[in-house]
Every structure is written in structure tokens, then in C-alpha cells.
Amino acid sequence: MPRRGDPERIYHAQRAGVFMRLVSAERLDQLDAEHWISRWEGEAEVNGPAVGSQGYWDAAWSWITENRRKH
């Protein structure tokens, strides 16, 4: 039976991946990338999806890119 990963480590690794994608592909500076990820985490806490759920970071990417266009 496969071993399940540590959810906290997985969360932080995926968070780091989104951060690097914002910095590298979207050319945000690190402070702005952190700002958008933090805003997403606050939004998700209130309106879902649940932290660690499948698709959490895909939803984050969609939310961040959509809201960046509005600003």
C-alpha cells in the first residue's frame, strides 16, 4: 500500500510551485506573488475549497489570474 505524504509538506510544496510560477511565468515580483497567494488563502478559507482538497491550487491559479486582470 502506498505511503501517504505529509499534508503540510505537500501544501507548502504546491504553494511554492504556484509562487514560482507567478514569479517566473507571470513575471511578478516576489512580494506581489506572496500577496496574491495570501489573498487566495483568505478567500479559500471563507468560500472554499478546503485546504488540501484536490484542485485547491488549480482553483488558486484561476482565482489569482482572474483577479489580477481586474486590478
CHARMM internal coordinates of N, CA and C (Angstrom, degrees):
IC EDIT
DIST 1 N 1 CA 1.4518
DIST 1 CA 1 C 1.5295
ANGL 1 N 1 CA 1 C 108.50
DIST 1 C 2 N 1.3412
ANGL 1 CA 1 C 2 N 117.86
DIHE 1 N 1 CA 1 C 2 N 131.10
DIST 2 N 2 CA 1.4645
ANGL 1 C 2 N 2 CA 119.87
DIHE 1 CA 1 C 2 N 2 CA -178.63
DIST 2 CA 2 C 1.5179
ANGL 2 N 2 CA 2 C 111.87
DIHE 1 C 2 N 2 CA 2 C -65.49
DIST 2 C 3 N 1.3041
ANGL 2 CA 2 C 3 N 114.73
DIHE 2 N 2 CA 2 C 3 N 145.67
DIST 3 N 3 CA 1.4571
ANGL 2 C 3 N 3 CA 121.18
DIHE 2 CA 2 C 3 N 3 CA 178.64
DIST 3 CA 3 C 1.5219
ANGL 3 N 3 CA 3 C 109.37
DIHE 2 C 3 N 3 CA 3 C -79.71
DIST 3 C 4 N 1.2943
ANGL 3 CA 3 C 4 N 117.11
DIHE 3 N 3 CA 3 C 4 N 134.97
DIST 4 N 4 CA 1.4623
ANGL 3 C 4 N 4 CA 121.23
DIHE 3 CA 3 C 4 N 4 CA 177.68
DIST 4 CA 4 C 1.5229
ANGL 4 N 4 CA 4 C 108.95
DIHE 3 C 4 N 4 CA 4 C -80.52
DIST 4 C 5 N 1.3078
ANGL 4 CA 4 C 5 N 115.59
DIHE 4 N 4 CA 4 C 5 N 140.45
DIST 5 N 5 CA 1.4477
ANGL 4 C 5 N 5 CA 120.02
DIHE 4 CA 4 C 5 N 5 CA 178.96
DIST 5 CA 5 C 1.5224
ANGL 5 N 5 CA 5 C 111.89
DIHE 4 C 5 N 5 CA 5 C -76.14
DIST 5 C 6 N 1.2830
ANGL 5 CA 5 C 6 N 114.77
DIHE 5 N 5 CA 5 C 6 N 165.25
DIST 6 N 6 CA 1.4614
ANGL 5 C 6 N 6 CA 122.50
DIHE 5 CA 5 C 6 N 6 CA 176.84
DIST 6 CA 6 C 1.5341
ANGL 6 N 6 CA 6 C 107.74
DIHE 5 C 6 N 6 CA 6 C -72.59
DIST 6 C 7 N 1.3266
ANGL 6 CA 6 C 7 N 118.66
DIHE 6 N 6 CA 6 C 7 N 115.53
DIST 7 N 7 CA 1.4715
ANGL 6 C 7 N 7 CA 120.84
DIHE 6 CA 6 C 7 N 7 CA -176.61
DIST 7 CA 7 C 1.5293
ANGL 7 N 7 CA 7 C 113.77
DIHE 6 C 7 N 7 CA 7 C -56.82
DIST 7 C 8 N 1.3111
ANGL 7 CA 7 C 8 N 117.34
DIHE 7 N 7 CA 7 C 8 N -36.63
DIST 8 N 8 CA 1.4659
ANGL 7 C 8 N 8 CA 119.59
DIHE 7 CA 7 C 8 N 8 CA -179.97
DIST 8 CA 8 C 1.5320
ANGL 8 N 8 CA 8 C 110.92
DIHE 7 C 8 N 8 CA 8 C -67.41
DIST 8 C 9 N 1.3108
ANGL 8 CA 8 C 9 N 116.95
DIHE 8 N 8 CA 8 C 9 N -42.81
DIST 9 N 9 CA 1.4693
ANGL 8 C 9 N 9 CA 120.28
DIHE 8 CA 8 C 9 N 9 CA 178.51
DIST 9 CA 9 C 1.5244
ANGL 9 N 9 CA 9 C 110.82
DIHE 8 C 9 N 9 CA 9 C -64.93
DIST 9 C 10 N 1.3251
ANGL 9 CA 9 C 10 N 116.33
DIHE 9 N 9 CA 9 C 10 N -40.78
DIST 10 N 10 CA 1.4658
ANGL 9 C 10 N 10 CA 120.61
DIHE 9 CA 9 C 10 N 10 CA 178.71
DIST 10 CA 10 C 1.5280
ANGL 10 N 10 CA 10 C 109.70
DIHE 9 C 10 N 10 CA 10 C -62.73
DIST 10 C 11 N 1.3288
ANGL 10 CA 10 C 11 N 116.64
DIHE 10 N 10 CA 10 C 11 N -45.24
DIST 11 N 11 CA 1.4643
ANGL 10 C 11 N 11 CA 121.84
DIHE 10 CA 10 C 11 N 11 CA 179.04
DIST 11 CA 11 C 1.5299
ANGL 11 N 11 CA 11 C 110.33
DIHE 10 C 11 N 11 CA 11 C -56.49
DIST 11 C 12 N 1.3204
ANGL 11 CA 11 C 12 N 116.44
DIHE 11 N 11 CA 11 C 12 N -50.06
DIST 12 N 12 CA 1.4689
ANGL 11 C 12 N 12 CA 120.18
DIHE 11 CA 11 C 12 N 12 CA -177.31
DIST 12 CA 12 C 1.5249
ANGL 12 N 12 CA 12 C 112.09
DIHE 11 C 12 N 12 CA 12 C -67.97
DIST 12 C 13 N 1.3074
ANGL 12 CA 12 C 13 N 117.57
DIHE 12 N 12 CA 12 C 13 N -33.92
DIST 13 N 13 CA 1.4671
ANGL 12 C 13 N 13 CA 120.25
DIHE 12 CA 12 C 13 N 13 CA 177.16
DIST 13 CA 13 C 1.5271
ANGL 13 N 13 CA 13 C 110.39
DIHE 12 C 13 N 13 CA 13 C -67.29
DIST 13 C 14 N 1.3127
ANGL 13 CA 13 C 14 N 116.88
DIHE 13 N 13 CA 13 C 14 N -43.38
DIST 14 N 14 CA 1.4619
ANGL 13 C 14 N 14 CA 120.03
DIHE 13 CA 13 C 14 N 14 CA 178.90
DIST 14 CA 14 C 1.5180
ANGL 14 N 14 CA 14 C 111.11
DIHE 13 C 14 N 14 CA 14 C -68.97
DIST 14 C 15 N 1.3081
ANGL 14 CA 14 C 15 N 117.03
DIHE 14 N 14 CA 14 C 15 N -36.24
DIST 15 N 15 CA 1.4624
ANGL 14 C 15 N 15 CA 121.47
DIHE 14 CA 14 C 15 N 15 CA 176.50
DIST 15 CA 15 C 1.5282
ANGL 15 N 15 CA 15 C 109.75
DIHE 14 C 15 N 15 CA 15 C -62.09
DIST 15 C 16 N 1.3108
ANGL 15 CA 15 C 16 N 115.59
DIHE 15 N 15 CA 15 C 16 N -44.30
DIST 16 N 16 CA 1.4658
ANGL 15 C 16 N 16 CA 120.62
DIHE 15 CA 15 C 16 N 16 CA 178.45
DIST 16 CA 16 C 1.5256
ANGL 16 N 16 CA 16 C 110.78
DIHE 15 C 16 N 16 CA 16 C -62.19
DIST 16 C 17 N 1.3162
ANGL 16 CA 16 C 17 N 116.53
DIHE 16 N 16 CA 16 C 17 N -36.50
DIST 17 N 17 CA 1.4683
ANGL 16 C 17 N 17 CA 120.16
DIHE 16 CA 16 C 17 N 17 CA 177.76
DIST 17 CA 17 C 1.5112
ANGL 17 N 17 CA 17 C 112.19
DIHE 16 C 17 N 17 CA 17 C -63.92
DIST 17 C 18 N 1.3225
ANGL 17 CA 17 C 18 N 117.24
DIHE 17 N 17 CA 17 C 18 N -42.95
DIST 18 N 18 CA 1.4642
ANGL 17 C 18 N 18 CA 120.84
DIHE 17 CA 17 C 18 N 18 CA 177.50
DIST 18 CA 18 C 1.5292
ANGL 18 N 18 CA 18 C 109.61
DIHE 17 C 18 N 18 CA 18 C -66.16
DIST 18 C 19 N 1.3112
ANGL 18 CA 18 C 19 N 116.61
DIHE 18 N 18 CA 18 C 19 N -41.21
DIST 19 N 19 CA 1.4680
ANGL 18 C 19 N 19 CA 120.94
DIHE 18 CA 18 C 19 N 19 CA 177.68
DIST 19 CA 19 C 1.5293
ANGL 19 N 19 CA 19 C 110.54
DIHE 18 C 19 N 19 CA 19 C -57.51
DIST 19 C 20 N 1.3193
ANGL 19 CA 19 C 20 N 116.62
DIHE 19 N 19 CA 19 C 20 N -48.95
DIST 20 N 20 CA 1.4657
ANGL 19 C 20 N 20 CA 120.13
DIHE 19 CA 19 C 20 N 20 CA -178.75
DIST 20 CA 20 C 1.5266
ANGL 20 N 20 CA 20 C 111.52
DIHE 19 C 20 N 20 CA 20 C -65.92
DIST 20 C 21 N 1.3224
ANGL 20 CA 20 C 21 N 116.75
DIHE 20 N 20 CA 20 C 21 N -35.53
DIST 21 N 21 CA 1.4641
ANGL 20 C 21 N 21 CA 119.77
DIHE 20 CA 20 C 21 N 21 CA 177.31
DIST 21 CA 21 C 1.5222
ANGL 21 N 21 CA 21 C 110.47
DIHE 20 C 21 N 21 CA 21 C -64.64
DIST 21 C 22 N 1.3218
ANGL 21 CA 21 C 22 N 117.58
DIHE 21 N 21 CA 21 C 22 N -40.55
DIST 22 N 22 CA 1.4627
ANGL 21 C 22 N 22 CA 120.64
DIHE 21 CA 21 C 22 N 22 CA 177.21
DIST 22 CA 22 C 1.5215
ANGL 22 N 22 CA 22 C 111.40
DIHE 21 C 22 N 22 CA 22 C -64.02
DIST 22 C 23 N 1.3249
ANGL 22 CA 22 C 23 N 116.19
DIHE 22 N 22 CA 22 C 23 N -41.47
DIST 23 N 23 CA 1.4620
ANGL 22 C 23 N 23 CA 120.47
DIHE 22 CA 22 C 23 N 23 CA -178.55
DIST 23 CA 23 C 1.5315
ANGL 23 N 23 CA 23 C 110.78
DIHE 22 C 23 N 23 CA 23 C -72.47
DIST 23 C 24 N 1.3116
ANGL 23 CA 23 C 24 N 117.05
DIHE 23 N 23 CA 23 C 24 N -46.06
DIST 24 N 24 CA 1.4635
ANGL 23 C 24 N 24 CA 121.10
DIHE 23 CA 23 C 24 N 24 CA -174.43
DIST 24 CA 24 C 1.5267
ANGL 24 N 24 CA 24 C 113.13
DIHE 23 C 24 N 24 CA 24 C -79.53
DIST 24 C 25 N 1.3151
ANGL 24 CA 24 C 25 N 116.42
DIHE 24 N 24 CA 24 C 25 N -56.25
DIST 25 N 25 CA 1.4626
ANGL 24 C 25 N 25 CA 120.27
DIHE 24 CA 24 C 25 N 25 CA -173.86
DIST 25 CA 25 C 1.5238
ANGL 25 N 25 CA 25 C 112.64
DIHE 24 C 25 N 25 CA 25 C -80.73
DIST 25 C 26 N 1.3154
ANGL 25 CA 25 C 26 N 116.37
DIHE 25 N 25 CA 25 C 26 N -38.74
DIST 26 N 26 CA 1.4635
ANGL 25 C 26 N 26 CA 120.02
DIHE 25 CA 25 C 26 N 26 CA -177.32
DIST 26 CA 26 C 1.5241
ANGL 26 N 26 CA 26 C 112.84
DIHE 25 C 26 N 26 CA 26 C -94.26
DIST 26 C 27 N 1.3212
ANGL 26 CA 26 C 27 N 116.19
DIHE 26 N 26 CA 26 C 27 N -7.46
DIST 27 N 27 CA 1.4683
ANGL 26 C 27 N 27 CA 123.19
DIHE 26 CA 26 C 27 N 27 CA 176.27
DIST 27 CA 27 C 1.5289
ANGL 27 N 27 CA 27 C 113.67
DIHE 26 C 27 N 27 CA 27 C 59.74
DIST 27 C 28 N 1.3331
ANGL 27 CA 27 C 28 N 115.83
DIHE 27 N 27 CA 27 C 28 N 36.77
DIST 28 N 28 CA 1.4601
ANGL 27 C 28 N 28 CA 120.12
DIHE 27 CA 27 C 28 N 28 CA 172.32
DIST 28 CA 28 C 1.5214
ANGL 28 N 28 CA 28 C 107.86
DIHE 27 C 28 N 28 CA 28 C -83.41
DIST 28 C 29 N 1.3334
ANGL 28 CA 28 C 29 N 116.18
DIHE 28 N 28 CA 28 C 29 N 150.20
DIST 29 N 29 CA 1.4589
ANGL 28 C 29 N 29 CA 116.49
DIHE 28 CA 28 C 29 N 29 CA 172.18
DIST 29 CA 29 C 1.5297
ANGL 29 N 29 CA 29 C 107.69
DIHE 28 C 29 N 29 CA 29 C -75.95
DIST 29 C 30 N 1.3015
ANGL 29 CA 29 C 30 N 116.48
DIHE 29 N 29 CA 29 C 30 N 165.90
DIST 30 N 30 CA 1.4585
ANGL 29 C 30 N 30 CA 120.96
DIHE 29 CA 29 C 30 N 30 CA -173.29
DIST 30 CA 30 C 1.5289
ANGL 30 N 30 CA 30 C 112.78
DIHE 29 C 30 N 30 CA 30 C -61.34
DIST 30 C 31 N 1.3063
ANGL 30 CA 30 C 31 N 117.07
DIHE 30 N 30 CA 30 C 31 N -37.94
DIST 31 N 31 CA 1.4583
ANGL 30 C 31 N 31 CA 121.13
DIHE 30 CA 30 C 31 N 31 CA 179.71
DIST 31 CA 31 C 1.5346
ANGL 31 N 31 CA 31 C 110.76
DIHE 30 C 31 N 31 CA 31 C -64.59
DIST 31 C 32 N 1.3318
ANGL 31 CA 31 C 32 N 116.81
DIHE 31 N 31 CA 31 C 32 N -43.72
DIST 32 N 32 CA 1.4626
ANGL 31 C 32 N 32 CA 119.97
DIHE 31 CA 31 C 32 N 32 CA 177.89
DIST 32 CA 32 C 1.5227
ANGL 32 N 32 CA 32 C 111.50
DIHE 31 C 32 N 32 CA 32 C -65.89
DIST 32 C 33 N 1.3130
ANGL 32 CA 32 C 33 N 117.29
DIHE 32 N 32 CA 32 C 33 N -40.46
DIST 33 N 33 CA 1.4631
ANGL 32 C 33 N 33 CA 120.40
DIHE 32 CA 32 C 33 N 33 CA 178.18
DIST 33 CA 33 C 1.5242
ANGL 33 N 33 CA 33 C 110.40
DIHE 32 C 33 N 33 CA 33 C -60.49
DIST 33 C 34 N 1.3093
ANGL 33 CA 33 C 34 N 116.60
DIHE 33 N 33 CA 33 C 34 N -45.27
DIST 34 N 34 CA 1.4655
ANGL 33 C 34 N 34 CA 120.86
DIHE 33 CA 33 C 34 N 34 CA 178.52
DIST 34 CA 34 C 1.5284
ANGL 34 N 34 CA 34 C 110.65
DIHE 33 C 34 N 34 CA 34 C -63.42
DIST 34 C 35 N 1.3041
ANGL 34 CA 34 C 35 N 116.39
DIHE 34 N 34 CA 34 C 35 N -40.22
DIST 35 N 35 CA 1.4654
ANGL 34 C 35 N 35 CA 121.78
DIHE 34 CA 34 C 35 N 35 CA 178.09
DIST 35 CA 35 C 1.5291
ANGL 35 N 35 CA 35 C 110.69
DIHE 34 C 35 N 35 CA 35 C -57.26
DIST 35 C 36 N 1.3269
ANGL 35 CA 35 C 36 N 117.28
DIHE 35 N 35 CA 35 C 36 N -49.63
DIST 36 N 36 CA 1.4634
ANGL 35 C 36 N 36 CA 120.81
DIHE 35 CA 35 C 36 N 36 CA -177.33
DIST 36 CA 36 C 1.5211
ANGL 36 N 36 CA 36 C 111.87
DIHE 35 C 36 N 36 CA 36 C -67.39
DIST 36 C 37 N 1.3033
ANGL 36 CA 36 C 37 N 117.35
DIHE 36 N 36 CA 36 C 37 N -38.16
DIST 37 N 37 CA 1.4664
ANGL 36 C 37 N 37 CA 119.78
DIHE 36 CA 36 C 37 N 37 CA 177.73
DIST 37 CA 37 C 1.5245
ANGL 37 N 37 CA 37 C 110.04
DIHE 36 C 37 N 37 CA 37 C -66.22
DIST 37 C 38 N 1.3073
ANGL 37 CA 37 C 38 N 117.36
DIHE 37 N 37 CA 37 C 38 N -42.67
DIST 38 N 38 CA 1.4666
ANGL 37 C 38 N 38 CA 120.78
DIHE 37 CA 37 C 38 N 38 CA 178.17
DIST 38 CA 38 C 1.5237
ANGL 38 N 38 CA 38 C 111.36
DIHE 37 C 38 N 38 CA 38 C -63.06
DIST 38 C 39 N 1.3271
ANGL 38 CA 38 C 39 N 116.55
DIHE 38 N 38 CA 38 C 39 N -40.49
DIST 39 N 39 CA 1.4688
ANGL 38 C 39 N 39 CA 119.69
DIHE 38 CA 38 C 39 N 39 CA 176.90
DIST 39 CA 39 C 1.5192
ANGL 39 N 39 CA 39 C 110.08
DIHE 38 C 39 N 39 CA 39 C -62.10
DIST 39 C 40 N 1.3372
ANGL 39 CA 39 C 40 N 117.15
DIHE 39 N 39 CA 39 C 40 N -42.27
DIST 40 N 40 CA 1.4594
ANGL 39 C 40 N 40 CA 120.18
DIHE 39 CA 39 C 40 N 40 CA 177.78
DIST 40 CA 40 C 1.5296
ANGL 40 N 40 CA 40 C 110.99
DIHE 39 C 40 N 40 CA 40 C -60.88
DIST 40 C 41 N 1.3181
ANGL 40 CA 40 C 41 N 116.86
DIHE 40 N 40 CA 40 C 41 N -45.56
DIST 41 N 41 CA 1.4626
ANGL 40 C 41 N 41 CA 120.11
DIHE 40 CA 40 C 41 N 41 CA -178.90
DIST 41 CA 41 C 1.5296
ANGL 41 N 41 CA 41 C 110.81
DIHE 40 C 41 N 41 CA 41 C -59.65
DIST 41 C 42 N 1.3279
ANGL 41 CA 41 C 42 N 117.42
DIHE 41 N 41 CA 41 C 42 N -39.42
DIST 42 N 42 CA 1.4558
ANGL 41 C 42 N 42 CA 120.79
DIHE 41 CA 41 C 42 N 42 CA 176.25
DIST 42 CA 42 C 1.5213
ANGL 42 N 42 CA 42 C 112.09
DIHE 41 C 42 N 42 CA 42 C -66.31
DIST 42 C 43 N 1.3107
ANGL 42 CA 42 C 43 N 116.19
DIHE 42 N 42 CA 42 C 43 N -43.37
DIST 43 N 43 CA 1.4646
ANGL 42 C 43 N 43 CA 121.28
DIHE 42 CA 42 C 43 N 43 CA 178.03
DIST 43 CA 43 C 1.5248
ANGL 43 N 43 CA 43 C 110.77
DIHE 42 C 43 N 43 CA 43 C -61.86
DIST 43 C 44 N 1.3148
ANGL 43 CA 43 C 44 N 116.85
DIHE 43 N 43 CA 43 C 44 N -45.93
DIST 44 N 44 CA 1.4635
ANGL 43 C 44 N 44 CA 121.15
DIHE 43 CA 43 C 44 N 44 CA -178.32
DIST 44 CA 44 C 1.5310
ANGL 44 N 44 CA 44 C 110.99
DIHE 43 C 44 N 44 CA 44 C -65.99
DIST 44 C 45 N 1.3057
ANGL 44 CA 44 C 45 N 116.44
DIHE 44 N 44 CA 44 C 45 N -34.13
DIST 45 N 45 CA 1.4704
ANGL 44 C 45 N 45 CA 119.68
DIHE 44 CA 44 C 45 N 45 CA 178.85
DIST 45 CA 45 C 1.5193
ANGL 45 N 45 CA 45 C 111.15
DIHE 44 C 45 N 45 CA 45 C -62.37
DIST 45 C 46 N 1.3241
ANGL 45 CA 45 C 46 N 116.23
DIHE 45 N 45 CA 45 C 46 N -36.62
DIST 46 N 46 CA 1.4656
ANGL 45 C 46 N 46 CA 121.12
DIHE 45 CA 45 C 46 N 46 CA -178.80
DIST 46 CA 46 C 1.5310
ANGL 46 N 46 CA 46 C 111.65
DIHE 45 C 46 N 46 CA 46 C -84.61
DIST 46 C 47 N 1.3274
ANGL 46 CA 46 C 47 N 116.96
DIHE 46 N 46 CA 46 C 47 N -44.82
DIST 47 N 47 CA 1.4605
ANGL 46 C 47 N 47 CA 121.40
DIHE 46 CA 46 C 47 N 47 CA -170.80
DIST 47 CA 47 C 1.5219
ANGL 47 N 47 CA 47 C 115.09
DIHE 46 C 47 N 47 CA 47 C -113.71
DIST 47 C 48 N 1.3442
ANGL 47 CA 47 C 48 N 118.51
DIHE 47 N 47 CA 47 C 48 N 8.87
DIST 48 N 48 CA 1.4557
ANGL 47 C 48 N 48 CA 121.14
DIHE 47 CA 47 C 48 N 48 CA -179.58
DIST 48 CA 48 C 1.5027
ANGL 48 N 48 CA 48 C 110.88
DIHE 47 C 48 N 48 CA 48 C 74.92
DIST 48 C 49 N 1.2588
ANGL 48 CA 48 C 49 N 120.96
DIHE 48 N 48 CA 48 C 49 N 171.35
DIST 49 N 49 CA 1.4605
ANGL 48 C 49 N 49 CA 128.04
DIHE 48 CA 48 C 49 N 49 CA 2.60
DIST 49 CA 49 C 1.5296
ANGL 49 N 49 CA 49 C 112.02
DIHE 48 C 49 N 49 CA 49 C -74.76
DIST 49 C 50 N 1.3124
ANGL 49 CA 49 C 50 N 114.99
DIHE 49 N 49 CA 49 C 50 N 167.91
DIST 50 N 50 CA 1.4562
ANGL 49 C 50 N 50 CA 120.33
DIHE 49 CA 49 C 50 N 50 CA -178.62
DIST 50 CA 50 C 1.5288
ANGL 50 N 50 CA 50 C 110.87
DIHE 49 C 50 N 50 CA 50 C -67.65
DIST 50 C 51 N 1.3131
ANGL 50 CA 50 C 51 N 114.93
DIHE 50 N 50 CA 50 C 51 N 142.75
DIST 51 N 51 CA 1.4667
ANGL 50 C 51 N 51 CA 120.61
DIHE 50 CA 50 C 51 N 51 CA 176.46
DIST 51 CA 51 C 1.5302
ANGL 51 N 51 CA 51 C 108.47
DIHE 50 C 51 N 51 CA 51 C -56.72
DIST 51 C 52 N 1.3008
ANGL 51 CA 51 C 52 N 114.99
DIHE 51 N 51 CA 51 C 52 N 133.14
DIST 52 N 52 CA 1.4568
ANGL 51 C 52 N 52 CA 120.19
DIHE 51 CA 51 C 52 N 52 CA 177.78
DIST 52 CA 52 C 1.5166
ANGL 52 N 52 CA 52 C 114.45
DIHE 51 C 52 N 52 CA 52 C 85.65
DIST 52 C 53 N 1.3250
ANGL 52 CA 52 C 53 N 116.92
DIHE 52 N 52 CA 52 C 53 N -5.34
DIST 53 N 53 CA 1.4616
ANGL 52 C 53 N 53 CA 118.95
DIHE 52 CA 52 C 53 N 53 CA 179.50
DIST 53 CA 53 C 1.5239
ANGL 53 N 53 CA 53 C 109.55
DIHE 52 C 53 N 53 CA 53 C -73.57
DIST 53 C 54 N 1.3136
ANGL 53 CA 53 C 54 N 113.95
DIHE 53 N 53 CA 53 C 54 N 156.88
DIST 54 N 54 CA 1.4568
ANGL 53 C 54 N 54 CA 119.14
DIHE 53 CA 53 C 54 N 54 CA 178.59
DIST 54 CA 54 C 1.5295
ANGL 54 N 54 CA 54 C 108.40
DIHE 53 C 54 N 54 CA 54 C -62.20
DIST 54 C 55 N 1.2979
ANGL 54 CA 54 C 55 N 116.59
DIHE 54 N 54 CA 54 C 55 N 131.60
DIST 55 N 55 CA 1.4517
ANGL 54 C 55 N 55 CA 121.50
DIHE 54 CA 54 C 55 N 55 CA 179.20
DIST 55 CA 55 C 1.5184
ANGL 55 N 55 CA 55 C 115.00
DIHE 54 C 55 N 55 CA 55 C 87.30
DIST 55 C 56 N 1.3365
ANGL 55 CA 55 C 56 N 117.58
DIHE 55 N 55 CA 55 C 56 N 2.20
DIST 56 N 56 CA 1.4677
ANGL 55 C 56 N 56 CA 120.97
DIHE 55 CA 55 C 56 N 56 CA -178.39
DIST 56 CA 56 C 1.5281
ANGL 56 N 56 CA 56 C 110.68
DIHE 55 C 56 N 56 CA 56 C -56.01
DIST 56 C 57 N 1.3195
ANGL 56 CA 56 C 57 N 116.84
DIHE 56 N 56 CA 56 C 57 N -48.97
DIST 57 N 57 CA 1.4655
ANGL 56 C 57 N 57 CA 119.08
DIHE 56 CA 56 C 57 N 57 CA -176.32
DIST 57 CA 57 C 1.5210
ANGL 57 N 57 CA 57 C 112.37
DIHE 56 C 57 N 57 CA 57 C -79.05
DIST 57 C 58 N 1.3315
ANGL 57 CA 57 C 58 N 118.48
DIHE 57 N 57 CA 57 C 58 N -23.93
DIST 58 N 58 CA 1.4648
ANGL 57 C 58 N 58 CA 120.10
DIHE 57 CA 57 C 58 N 58 CA 171.62
DIST 58 CA 58 C 1.5282
ANGL 58 N 58 CA 58 C 109.22
DIHE 57 C 58 N 58 CA 58 C -66.31
DIST 58 C 59 N 1.3334
ANGL 58 CA 58 C 59 N 115.70
DIHE 58 N 58 CA 58 C 59 N -43.47
DIST 59 N 59 CA 1.4637
ANGL 58 C 59 N 59 CA 119.98
DIHE 58 CA 58 C 59 N 59 CA 176.55
DIST 59 CA 59 C 1.5280
ANGL 59 N 59 CA 59 C 110.33
DIHE 58 C 59 N 59 CA 59 C -63.25
DIST 59 C 60 N 1.3251
ANGL 59 CA 59 C 60 N 116.26
DIHE 59 N 59 CA 59 C 60 N -37.24
DIST 60 N 60 CA 1.4686
ANGL 59 C 60 N 60 CA 120.44
DIHE 59 CA 59 C 60 N 60 CA 177.45
DIST 60 CA 60 C 1.5122
ANGL 60 N 60 CA 60 C 110.50
DIHE 59 C 60 N 60 CA 60 C -60.08
DIST 60 C 61 N 1.3173
ANGL 60 CA 60 C 61 N 116.37
DIHE 60 N 60 CA 60 C 61 N -46.89
DIST 61 N 61 CA 1.4639
ANGL 60 C 61 N 61 CA 120.14
DIHE 60 CA 60 C 61 N 61 CA -178.16
DIST 61 CA 61 C 1.5304
ANGL 61 N 61 CA 61 C 110.14
DIHE 60 C 61 N 61 CA 61 C -61.00
DIST 61 C 62 N 1.3130
ANGL 61 CA 61 C 62 N 116.90
DIHE 61 N 61 CA 61 C 62 N -45.87
DIST 62 N 62 CA 1.4666
ANGL 61 C 62 N 62 CA 120.77
DIHE 61 CA 61 C 62 N 62 CA 179.37
DIST 62 CA 62 C 1.5231
ANGL 62 N 62 CA 62 C 110.79
DIHE 61 C 62 N 62 CA 62 C -61.11
DIST 62 C 63 N 1.3211
ANGL 62 CA 62 C 63 N 116.54
DIHE 62 N 62 CA 62 C 63 N -45.71
DIST 63 N 63 CA 1.4577
ANGL 62 C 63 N 63 CA 120.95
DIHE 62 CA 62 C 63 N 63 CA -178.83
DIST 63 CA 63 C 1.5316
ANGL 63 N 63 CA 63 C 110.57
DIHE 62 C 63 N 63 CA 63 C -63.65
DIST 63 C 64 N 1.3096
ANGL 63 CA 63 C 64 N 116.45
DIHE 63 N 63 CA 63 C 64 N -45.52
DIST 64 N 64 CA 1.4687
ANGL 63 C 64 N 64 CA 120.20
DIHE 63 CA 63 C 64 N 64 CA -178.49
DIST 64 CA 64 C 1.5249
ANGL 64 N 64 CA 64 C 110.55
DIHE 63 C 64 N 64 CA 64 C -63.35
DIST 64 C 65 N 1.3250
ANGL 64 CA 64 C 65 N 117.89
DIHE 64 N 64 CA 64 C 65 N -48.23
DIST 65 N 65 CA 1.4650
ANGL 64 C 65 N 65 CA 119.33
DIHE 64 CA 64 C 65 N 65 CA -177.47
DIST 65 CA 65 C 1.5259
ANGL 65 N 65 CA 65 C 110.92
DIHE 64 C 65 N 65 CA 65 C -64.93
DIST 65 C 66 N 1.3191
ANGL 65 CA 65 C 66 N 117.56
DIHE 65 N 65 CA 65 C 66 N -39.54
DIST 66 N 66 CA 1.4642
ANGL 65 C 66 N 66 CA 120.38
DIHE 65 CA 65 C 66 N 66 CA 178.52
DIST 66 CA 66 C 1.5241
ANGL 66 N 66 CA 66 C 111.36
DIHE 65 C 66 N 66 CA 66 C -64.37
DIST 66 C 67 N 1.3241
ANGL 66 CA 66 C 67 N 116.79
DIHE 66 N 66 CA 66 C 67 N -45.62
DIST 67 N 67 CA 1.4655
ANGL 66 C 67 N 67 CA 120.41
DIHE 66 CA 66 C 67 N 67 CA -177.46
DIST 67 CA 67 C 1.5176
ANGL 67 N 67 CA 67 C 112.40
DIHE 66 C 67 N 67 CA 67 C -73.69
DIST 67 C 68 N 1.3070
ANGL 67 CA 67 C 68 N 118.07
DIHE 67 N 67 CA 67 C 68 N -28.01
DIST 68 N 68 CA 1.4675
ANGL 67 C 68 N 68 CA 119.76
DIHE 67 CA 67 C 68 N 68 CA 174.98
DIST 68 CA 68 C 1.5249
ANGL 68 N 68 CA 68 C 110.38
DIHE 67 C 68 N 68 CA 68 C -65.55
DIST 68 C 69 N 1.3194
ANGL 68 CA 68 C 69 N 117.29
DIHE 68 N 68 CA 68 C 69 N -36.23
DIST 69 N 69 CA 1.4648
ANGL 68 C 69 N 69 CA 121.06
DIHE 68 CA 68 C 69 N 69 CA 178.75
DIST 69 CA 69 C 1.5229
ANGL 69 N 69 CA 69 C 111.61
DIHE 68 C 69 N 69 CA 69 C -63.50
DIST 69 C 70 N 1.3290
ANGL 69 CA 69 C 70 N 115.82
DIHE 69 N 69 CA 69 C 70 N -31.86
DIST 70 N 70 CA 1.4698
ANGL 69 C 70 N 70 CA 120.64
DIHE 69 CA 69 C 70 N 70 CA -178.19
DIST 70 CA 70 C 1.5307
ANGL 70 N 70 CA 70 C 111.93
DIHE 69 C 70 N 70 CA 70 C -74.97
DIST 70 C 71 N 1.3271
ANGL 70 CA 70 C 71 N 116.91
DIHE 70 N 70 CA 70 C 71 N -19.77
DIST 71 N 71 CA 1.4702
ANGL 70 C 71 N 71 CA 120.60
DIHE 70 CA 70 C 71 N 71 CA -176.51
DIST 71 CA 71 C 1.4942
ANGL 71 N 71 CA 71 C 111.89
DIHE 70 C 71 N 71 CA 71 C -104.40
END
COOR INIT
IC SEED 1 N 1 CA 1 C
IC BUILD
